[in-house]
Amino acid sequence: MSLLEQRETIETNILTQVAAILKIPVQAIENFDEEQAMNIISNTASFDNCQYPTFLNHQPTFNPIDKIVELYDEKIALYERLLQDVDLVI
């Protein structure tokens, strides 16, 4: 790859192969602007002017403790149904 980067021009057939491997159009490689790409990356990686990517600032839309209580209640209900079924069998 670095040998291709060092060339002034790249042959069309090699460029087509690289685009096919990367699954992008040849025009995306031909019109690539590193400064524009870095600008897009830096703008999408920040959240409210902080330096952390947005996925690190994820706040769940539910309360985890409520989910634990819900699971506990489901478990108790399951045990009660199991005991009723055992009583019917005996």
N, C-alpha and C positions, 0 to 999 in steps of 0.2 A: 504494500500500500504506500509506503513512504517513497518508493521509486516512482510511483505515479504522481505523488504530490510534488516531487522535485522537477517534473517535466514542465516545460512551458506550455505545450499543447499535448492533448491526448487524442489518439486515433478514435474515430467514430465507433469502430467495432468494439474496442476495449471499453469505451464509455457506455455503450449499449449493454455490454455484459455486466459491468459494475452496477448500472441502474437496475438491471434485472435481478441481480443478487440482492440488492438493497430494497427491491420492490418499490421503487420510486420512478417517476418519469425522468427521462434524460434531461428535459428542460430544467428540472429542479437542481440538477448538478451544474448545468451550464449557467444558470442564473443565480447560483448560490452567492450570498453576501454574508461573510462571517460577522461583520459588525451588526447587521440587521438580526441575525440569529442570536447573537449574544444579548441584544436589546430585548428580544422576545423572551428569552430564557430568564433574564433578570426581572422582567416585569411580571412574569407568571409565577415565579418562585417566591415572591414576597407576599405577605399578607398584612395589611394595615401598616405598611412601612417597616415591618420587622424583617430580620434576615432569615427567618425560619420558613421552610416550605409549609404550605397550607395543611398538608396531612398531619403535621405535628401539632397543629392547633385544633384538632378535631374534638368537638364536644358532642357526646352522644345525645340523642333526642329523648332518651329515656333515663330513668333513675335506676342504676344497677341494683340498688338495695331493693327496690320495688320488684324487680325481676327475681331476685333471690326469694323474697317472700312469696311471690306467685308460684315459683317452683316448689317451695315447701308446702304450700296449701294443696297443690296438685298431688304431691306425694302423700299427704295425709288422706286426701280423698281416695286415692288409689288403695291405700292400706285398708281403709274402711270398707270399700267394695270387696276387697280380697277376703276380709274377715266375714262379711256377709255371705259370700260364696262358700266359704269353708263351713259356716254354720248350716247352710242349706244342704250340703253334702253329708254332713254328719247326722 
